[in-house]
Amino acid sequence: MVHYLLFIFTSLFAKAAERPEKMLDSESRKNEETRAGFIAAVIAYVPLIILYGLRDSIGDTPGYIETFNRINPQSVFDSLSDRNPGYSVFQNFVKLYITDNPNIFLLILTIISVLLLLGTLSKYSPMFALSTFVFFGSTEASYVFNGARQFFAIAIMLYSLKYAEKSKIIKYTICCIIA
C-alpha cells in the first residue's frame, strides 16, 4: 500500500513539475515537450528519497546494513580487490569521513542515486511525468533499495551520457570505470 501511495504522489508531483517547451520537429511542425526543471524534479521525488533512504528492513537492506557495519576501512582504497571497487571506495569514504551509521549511509546512497537519475530524466525525458510513471510502474523504483549497489552504478552511467553526447570520451570512460 505504501508503494502504491508513493507511486501516485510522485507521479502527481512529477506532472506538476513539468513545464512545456515548444520544439520544432523535422517537418517544421510545432511539437510540445514537457520537461521538468531539476529542482522541481527533486521536489517530486522527495517522498521516494525519504521512504527509500530511511528504510531498515525492505528488500536487501539488512544485507547492506550488515556489510556496512562489518567493514573497518583504514583508507578509502581498502577493498580495491573487491568485485565492486567503485562502490567499496564510496562505502569506505562514507564510513571514514561522514558517518558510521548504516542508515545515514543508505540515505546518502539513495540521495546521490536519485539525484543522478533525476539529472538525466530532467534533461533528456520529453515527458517527465510519463518517465516517472514508467520508472514506478515497471518496478524499477524498487532497485533504489533492492539492489542499491547496482542502481548506483546505473545512475552514474545514465548521468555520464551527457559526456558521451558531447564526445568527451575520457570523462565518459572515467564514469564507466567508477560505475
N, C-alpha and C positions, 0 to 999 in steps of 0.2 A: 504494500500500500504506500509506503514511504517513497519507494522508487517511482511509482506512478504519479504521485503528487509532485515530486521533484521534476519529472518529465513534463508535466502540464505547466507548472510555474516557469520553468526555464524556457520552454517553448514560447509561452506568452511574453516573457521578458525579452526573449530574442526577437520576437516580432516587433515589440515596441522599440527595440534598439536599432531597427533598420531605418535607413534614410534612402530615399530614392535618388538614383543618379541616372541622368539621361545619357545614353550612349548611342552612337550611330553604328549600325551593323554594316556588313559588306555591301548591302544593296541600298544603302543610304536611307533606310527606314529607321525611325526612332525606336529604340529598344530600351525599356526601363529596367534597370537592375537595382536591387535593394541591398546595398552593402551596409554593414554595421561599422560604426566608429569603434576603435579599440576600447575606449573607456566604457562605452555603452555595452559592448560585448562582455567586458569583465563584470559589470554590474549584473547582466543577465545570468552569468554563470556563478555568482556569489553563493546561491543556495547549494549548488553542486560542490563547490570548493569547501564550504563549511561541513556539509554532511560527509563527503568522502575524505576530507582532510582530518576530521576529528573522529574517525572510525576507530574501533578497537577489536572487533571480532567478526567483521564481514569478510568473506572470501579468504584470501591468502594472508590477511592482515596479521594473524598470530605468528605466522612464519616470518614475516618481515620484522615484527617486533622482537621475536626471539633472535634472529640474525643480528639485528642492530644491538641488542643487549649483549650478545656474545662477543662481538668484536672489541678488540682493545688495541687500536692502532697507535703506533709510535710516531708515524708520519702519514701524510695523506697518500703516499705512494706505497704503503703496505698493501699486500694482496694483489700486486700487479700481475702475478702469475695466475690469478683467478680467471675464470671464464668470462667475467664481466668487468674488465678493468675500469672502464669509464664510470660505471655505477659504483664500484668499490671505492674509487678515488672520491667521488661525490659523498658517499656514505661516511668515509673516513674524515673528510673535511668537515662535514656537519658535526660529527661526534667530537672531533678535536677542538673546533673553534666556535661552534654555535651552541649546541646542547647535547646532553647525553640522554634526554628524554625521547623515547622512541615515538611517542605520539606527536611531538613537535616536529621530529624528523619527517614523519608521514605527512604532516600538514605542509611542510616546506616542499616536499616532493610533489604533492598534489598541486600546490600553487604554481610551481615552476612548470610542471607538465601542462596544466590547463592554460597558463598564460602563453606558452609556446604554441599550443593548439589554436588559441584564440587569435594570436598574431597572424597565423596563416589563414584561418577562416575569415577574419575580418578583412583581410587584404584580397583573397582570391575567390571567395564564395560570392557569386552573384545574387544568391538568395540565402541570407544568413539564417533566417528562421527555418527554412527547409533543411539546411545543413544541420542545424541543431536538432530538428525533428529526426532526421536520419541517424545522427550520432546516438540519440537515445533509443529510437525505435529499433535499430539494428543491434542493440545491446552493446555497442562499442563503448558506451559510457562506463560500463562495468569494469572495463580494463583499467580505468583510473585507479581502482583499488584492488582488483583481482588480476594481477599481472602488472603491477605498478612499474616494475623494472623495465618490462618490455614497452609499456606505454610511454615511459620517459624517453626511451630510445626512439620510438616512433615520433614523438612530439619534437625531438631535436631534429630528426630527419625532415619532418614537414616544414619546420621553421627554416631549415637550411635550403629549401627550394628556391628562396629568393636569391641565393648566391649562384645556384645553377642557372637560373633565369638570366642573370647578369653576366654569365660566363666567368665568374670568379671561382675558378676551379680549385684553387688552393684552399680558400675558405670553406668551400663545399666539402672538399676531401677531409679537412680537419674536423668538421662537424660529423662527417660519416664515421671517422675513426673514434671520435669521442662517444658517439651513439653506440 
